[in-house]
Amino acid sequence: MVALLIFIDDYILSLVWWIFFLSILVTMLVQFSVLNPRQPFVHAVWDTLTRLTEPVYRVVRRYTPGRGIVGMIDFVPLIVLILIMFLRQVVIPAWLIPLFQ
């Protein structure tokens, strides 16, 4: 039972991590004019990823100094990826495993 719960939590956090990573990648490709956002497929993917990630970014921006932006670089996506990795590698093993032993 514990192994199944840990697997589900790890799977969900892994999926969330990939969504945020793809959002960063697509945004960079659009900004560097590798992808054209006027194409329907690219626009649909970019819009979907933005709608999924922007609520989390908004919350993190509220608590970071300078809204997470230094110069012209937005560090909020990096902060979110680090938080997800922290949850997967530290919080879940530390809290979930002793809870069911």
C-alpha positions in Angstrom: 0.0 0.0 0.0 2.8 2.4 0.9 4.7 1.6 -2.2 1.6 2.3 -4.3 1.0 5.6 -2.7 4.6 6.7 -3.1 4.5 5.6 -6.7 1.3 7.6 -7.4 2.8 10.7 -5.7 6.1 10.4 -7.5 4.2 9.9 -10.8 2.0 12.9 -10.4 5.0 15.2 -9.4 7.0 13.8 -12.3 4.1 14.7 -14.7 3.9 18.2 -13.2 7.6 18.6 -13.5 7.5 17.7 -17.2 4.6 20.1 -17.8 6.6 23.0 -16.3 9.7 22.0 -18.2 7.9 21.8 -21.5 6.3 25.2 -20.8 9.8 26.7 -20.3 11.1 25.0 -23.4 8.2 26.1 -25.7 8.4 29.7 -24.3 12.2 29.8 -25.1 11.7 28.5 -28.6 8.9 31.0 -29.3 11.1 33.9 -27.9 14.0 32.9 -30.0 11.8 32.6 -33.1 12.4 28.9 -33.6 8.6 28.3 -33.3 6.0 30.5 -34.9 3.2 31.2 -32.4 0.9 32.1 -35.3 0.7 28.5 -36.4 -2.4 26.9 -34.9 -0.7 23.9 -33.4 2.1 25.9 -31.8 -0.4 28.4 -30.5 -2.6 25.7 -29.0 0.3 24.0 -27.2 1.7 27.2 -25.9 -1.7 28.5 -24.8 -2.4 25.2 -23.0 0.9 25.1 -21.2 0.6 28.8 -20.2 -2.9 28.2 -18.8 -1.6 25.2 -16.8 1.5 26.9 -15.4 0.6 30.5 -15.0 -1.5 30.1 -11.8 1.5 28.5 -10.0 3.8 31.2 -11.4 1.5 33.9 -10.1 1.5 32.5 -6.6 5.4 32.2 -6.6 5.8 35.7 -8.0 3.7 37.0 -5.1 6.3 35.8 -2.6 9.5 36.5 -4.4 11.3 39.8 -4.3 11.1 41.8 -7.5 8.4 39.4 -8.7 11.1 36.9 -9.5 12.5 38.9 -12.3 16.2 40.1 -12.3 16.9 42.3 -15.3 15.1 40.6 -18.2 15.3 37.1 -16.8 12.4 35.5 -15.1 13.6 33.1 -12.4 10.1 31.9 -11.3 10.0 28.8 -13.6 13.4 27.8 -12.2 12.1 28.3 -8.6 9.1 26.1 -9.4 11.2 23.3 -10.9 13.5 23.3 -7.8 10.4 23.2 -5.5 9.0 20.2 -7.4 12.3 18.4 -7.2 12.5 19.2 -3.5 9.1 17.7 -2.9 9.9 14.6 -4.9 13.3 13.9 -3.3 13.0 15.2 0.3 9.4 15.8 1.5 7.7 12.7 0.2 10.4 10.2 1.4 10.7 12.0 4.8 7.0 12.4 5.5 5.2 9.7 3.6 7.3 6.6 4.4 7.4 7.0 8.2 3.7 7.8 8.2 2.9 4.2 7.1 5.5 2.2 9.0 
